[in-house]
Amino acid sequence: MIDKKYQNIVFAFFMALLMSCLMSLIISLFNLGLIDNILSIWLKLGHLPL
């Protein structure tokens, strides 16, 4: 599937991506609380301009 040479790099990339998304969701939950449409709000937060 993935060449043995690149497995560590690919694994690290996807773990970093997963942890980034998870922490972003947790921080959004702390800021907004448990509301009905938290997932749709969380997914839209990435599209906000700085």
C-alpha distance (Angstrom), angle and dihedral (degrees) to the residues before:
residue distance angle dihedral
M1 . . .
I2 3.81 . .
D3 3.76 119.4 .
K4 3.82 111.9 -103.8
K5 3.80 89.0 -124.1
Y6 3.82 92.5 63.4
Q7 3.81 101.3 36.0
N8 3.81 95.1 96.9
I9 3.80 93.1 49.5
V10 3.81 93.7 47.1
F11 3.80 91.7 46.4
A12 3.81 92.1 49.9
F13 3.81 91.2 48.3
F14 3.80 94.3 52.5
M15 3.81 93.5 42.8
A16 3.82 90.2 52.0
L17 3.81 90.1 48.5
L18 3.79 92.2 49.1
M19 3.81 93.6 47.2
S20 3.80 91.4 47.8
C21 3.80 91.7 52.8
L22 3.79 92.7 44.7
M23 3.80 93.8 50.4
S24 3.79 91.0 46.1
L25 3.82 89.9 54.1
I26 3.80 92.7 47.2
I27 3.81 92.2 49.8
S28 3.81 90.0 48.5
L29 3.80 89.6 51.3
F30 3.81 90.9 52.1
N31 3.80 92.1 48.5
L32 3.81 99.2 42.4
G33 3.80 103.0 24.9
L34 3.77 125.9 -139.8
I35 3.78 104.6 -40.5
D36 3.80 130.7 160.5
N37 3.80 100.2 -104.1
I38 3.82 99.9 35.4
L39 3.82 93.6 132.0
S40 3.79 94.6 53.8
I41 3.81 91.2 46.2
W42 3.81 91.1 47.1
L43 3.81 92.3 50.6
K44 3.82 90.9 49.4
L45 3.82 93.3 50.4
G46 3.78 91.1 75.6
H47 3.81 90.3 62.7
L48 3.79 96.4 56.9
P49 3.80 116.3 111.3
L50 3.77 117.5 -122.5
